[in-house]
């Protein structure tokens, strides 16, 4: 029973620390040779995976469909094949996407933020395990009580 409780606590702590939700509206300002455009990606989770649309309100463009949206290992990639556009960004510790927008071979810095994403304060998770001695296999996350 003690092994089970410790294992559950450890697994939950891994999910809490590594769980990232990229859904929502991500806004940023794109600087194009002295001209600034507001860009937003609207990312949603569906039964088939992530989907996104792009808004460019300064150009009166809303809900422009994208070809693919992938989020893996803190990296977001959104492609709009019809327009030759790709966004590549990395979610940082401040819950901001730091990245670039690529169009027709030109690369433009574009950092995005989502107002609903709060800065996560990283603190160690405290577990009261003073009555237990155990070992943890970091690859499998198996936990065994040592007598």
N, C-alpha and C positions, 0 to 999 in steps of 0.2 A: 504494500500500500504506500509506504514512504517513497519507494522508487517511482511509482506511478505519479504521485503528487509532484515530486521534483521534476520528473520528465515533462509533465504538463506545464509547469511553471516555466521551464526553460524553452519549450517550444513556443509558448505564448509570447515570451519576451523576444524571441527571434522575429515572430510575425509583427509585433508592435514596432520594433526598431526598423525592420526592412519593408514594412507595408507602405507602399506609395500609391496614392491615388492621383492620377493625372487628369481626371475628368474635370470639366468646367470651362470657363472662358478665360483664355490666356491673351493678354493685351501687351502691345509694345509699340514703339515708335521706330520706324524705318527711315534712315537718312539716305536720300538719293541725291547726291551732288547738290546739296544745299536745300533740297526740298524734303519736308518731313511728311510721312504718311503713317496714319494709325493703322496697325494690323492686328487682327484678333483671330485666334483659332478657337473654335467651339468643339471641344472634345467630349464625346459621349461613349459610354460602354453599352454595347448591344449583345445579344445572344451570339452574334458572329464575331465579336471582338470590338476593338476600338474603331470609331468612325469620327471624322472631323469635317467641319466646313470652315471656310475662311471669310472674314469680313474685312473690307477696306472702306470704312465709313466716309473717309475724305473723298473717295471716288464713287460714293453711293453704291457700293457693292456689298451685298449681304448674302450669307448662306451659300457661297460658292463651293460646289462639291470638290472633295479631294479624292485622289485615286487610292491612297493607302495611308494608314496611320499605325505606327508601331512604337510601343514603349517597352524597352527592355533594359535592365541594368542601369536605370536612371537616365537613359538616353531616349529622346523623342525624335522620331523621323516622320515627317508629313510630306507627301508628294502630291503635286497637282500636275499630272502629265500633260493635260490639254494646254496649260500655260507655260510648261517648261520650268516649273517652280518646285523647289524642295526646301524644306526647313529642317535643320538639324540642331538640336539643343540638348543640353545636359542639365538635369535638375540638381541644383546645388543645395548646400546645407541651409540656405535661407528660403528654400522652396521657390526659387526663381529659375526659369529656364534661360541658360546662357548659351547663345547659339548664333547661327548664321542663316540667312535666306539666300539661296542660290537661284539665279534666273539667267538662263542663256549663257552659262559659264561665268557670270559675274557673281562675286561673293560680297554680301552686305551683312555687317553685324546686326543682329536682332535679338535682344533680350526680352523675355516675356515674363509677366507676373500675373498672378491670379489672386484677386482680393480676398477670396474665401480661404486661401491657403495661408495658414499662420506659420510663423517661424517656429520650428520645433527646437525646443531647448533640449539638447542631448545630455541626459544625466544617467548615471549607472542605475540599473534596476536593483533594488535591495531585496534580497530574500533572506528570511531568518532561517538559517540552516545550522545553527550552533549545535543542535543535538545530532547532527548527521555528519558522517564522513563518507565521501563518495568520489567517484572518478567520472569524468565526462569524455567521451570520444567526440572530438570536435567535428569529425567528418560525418558521422552518422547521427550525432546529437543523442546517442544512447547514454544513459546515466545509470550507474550501478552503485549501490550502497556497499561500503566496505566495512566489514565487522572489525 
